[in-house]
Amino acid sequence: MKLLSVAALLFTLSAFADYRPDRDGALTTVGLEVVDMDDRPIEGAKVMFRVFTTFDHCNKIMRDTDANGYCEIAGKTRGEITVVVTKDDYYTSCGNLFYRDLSWDEAVAEHRWTRGAVRNRIVMKPVVKPRKHLAGGMTLRPPPALNALLPFDVFLFDWCSPYGKGIEPDFLIGCYDVTNAVSQRVRGVRILANHCVDGFVVARPDKWSKFRHALVADGDADYKQEVRFGSVLGDDGALDEGRPLHNGEYLIFRTRTHTNEVGEVVRANYGLIEESLDYQSGLTLSIHVNPECNDKSLEHDKAYRQMKKGR
């Protein structure tokens, strides 16, 4: 009898040691709060949870948010839950949810990722005024010259004469490919606004929304006249490390700005340079600009059209 008890104990310990919640699954409860940009709850949003039970299989669970903008699910997952949230007159939001708050050892011991509910929060952006903007750019196109600032027209998406068909030098853009102090080859991009009241605001894309950029430019923001990405040469010829390349940021810009006698902006155009900005063997640059003067809306209808098509 003692031998049977020992054998049973060893079998139990072996089975316990072999258990992995990220492979075999563990219990969780996940809550989601959906609000608008003014922090008000969105009632009646359609929420589709994808709860992965294996690497290639998931259970789809549908919920509607209540009056508090909240919904909740419970079940078993190997460690991945994604969500898609839709609501008329809002941009679709989607992404990965937090599903655990226990340590690995606790999850193994209890076969669960959490003892309570892990709450998540999504801010949905409203569809306000999507309209066609001027859009263009380039992908891995060699610049006319390296290690020099060259004039660029953002409305024509081209270098100015004598390098291209551009007319108005909105920006000065430099692509740099140099050797640093330890003989490493480094690259970078330098962008300057050509007029003192023009400039750039660095922003992070929305990780949830199908419209990942700001809906509207802030006319009162601090527009920096210059932004540097990667390794570039300054005006003094010294090598400078700017913001890292490939860091996922984008630029909101103001250009062709005019001010009155007391320095107030009376005329300007707004647009953005997308986060794909990069220089490797060539320059990658994607721009869209609102052609309507003094309209701060950045709501390019491309994202809206793609969202409607996807639905």
Order of alpha helices (4+ residues) and beta strands (2+ residues): alpha-alpha-beta-beta-beta-beta-beta-beta-alpha-beta-beta-beta-beta-beta-beta-beta-beta-beta-beta-beta-beta-beta-alpha
